[in-house]
Amino acid sequence: MGYQQGLSGLSASSNDLDVIGNNIANANTIGFKQSTAEFADLYANTIATSVNNQIGIGTQLSGVQQDFTQGTFKTTGQALNVAINGTGFYQMSNNGALTYSRNGVFQLDKNGYITNSQGLQLMGYGANANGVINSAQTVPIQVPTTNIAPIATQSITAQLNLNSQDTVPTVTPFSATNSSTYNYSTSIQAYDSLGGSQQVNMYFVKTAANAWDVYSGPASGTISKVGSVGFSSAGTLTSTTATAPATSPSTGLLNFTIPTTDGSTTPQPLTLNLTGSTQYGGKDGVTNLSQDGFATGELTNFSIGADGTISGTYSNGRTQALGQIVLANFNDPNGLQNLGNNEFGETAASGVPQISAPGSTNHGTLTGGAVENSNVDLTSQLVDLITAQRNYQANAQTIKTQQAVDQALISL
């Protein structure tokens, strides 16, 4: 009887239409992967049937195959929009229950955790207060809202040129308030262990040909001689001699201390690095002036790198790692269970998740400030929709024809 074959065909065509319709409905769903309905034929299970006389009894849905090919990227400029380039899934935590997704639209919740629109927390590697990432285990990634700790200045780098044609000052007793007692001065802000800042002044006094004295100290305190430097006839720095209690561990370096009054470590040790300074017949001036300390800072912005590292930018100019997004791979992604809301669940068929940082082994990389569009090809889906419709009509015609045959038989 053709009814069974026709009915199975109608059911199969209806399933096909459902799958195609779901693809079309999710053409604009971020991270969505289109599916294809797959079918298998049906035969009666008899023992003695000749292989030459087997007549099929219809078709059945054998599975729905998901297409995990790459979708196109759309740039959004949002710091917490992330797209996966290649294989892998984001690992999400729903109160400890882990799910997996390709939807990289995230935001911060009130506690600083990175979540999706359903409130699931993004998993990754955490970072300590110094920005060191701990890859031992995955945890919900939390962006710290507290100020970053200050870093006390330890070294001041001052590369400068001291004019070889400068004359020795006629007034010999040095005074920071009398510019006629020195040839050149410069200054820089230094930070203490609490993030407090004070200006450190440096003065250079020519004492003879190729010989200079160096004075330094806080702008609000005592300026004292910390040493002297010598230059060769070619204008290069050749010697450094410290004035006690300052020390000179090597040429170009002068170690000294300055007092602090805000409760931070005192006295504060500093190293003045003059390496690379010259004495040429040109104007006195600085070619490089820097220090290695930082004040405390507030988080002003953050970005996500290709390896998943979340880097925070602070108001004090520092950049520090806040955590790292991980990706999960599966031996058989088609074995994952669709949970809705762009979430997948692990199953025995999918295998266990293989967790690693983006860009390692067979894991894809990340693109920050972008999202991955649905990989649904609307043109092909609309063609498939027409085909599925024709298949449905043809199976309906099979039933109609069988009905006409039955009516002719009844009419005999």
ABEGO torsion letter per residue (X at the ends): XAAAAAAAAAAAAAAAAAAAAAAAAAAABBGBBBBBBBBBBBBBBBAABBAAABBBAEBBBAEBBBBABBBBBBBAGBAABBBBBEBEBBBBBBGGBBBBBABABBBBBAAGBBBBAAGBBBBBBBBBAAGBBBAABBBBBBBBABBBBBBBBABBBBBBBBBAABBBBABABBBAABAAABABBBBBBBBBAAGBBBBBBBBBBBABBGBBBBBBEBAABBBBBAEBBBBBAAGBBABBBBBOABBBABBGBBBBBBBBAAGBBOBBBBBBBABGBBBBBBBBEBABBBBABBBBBBBABBBBBAAGBBBBBBAAGBBBBAEBBBBBBBABAAABBBAEGGBBBBBAAAEBBBBBBBGBEABBBBBBGBBBBBABBAAAAAAAAAAAAAAAAAAAAAAAAAAAAAAAAAAX
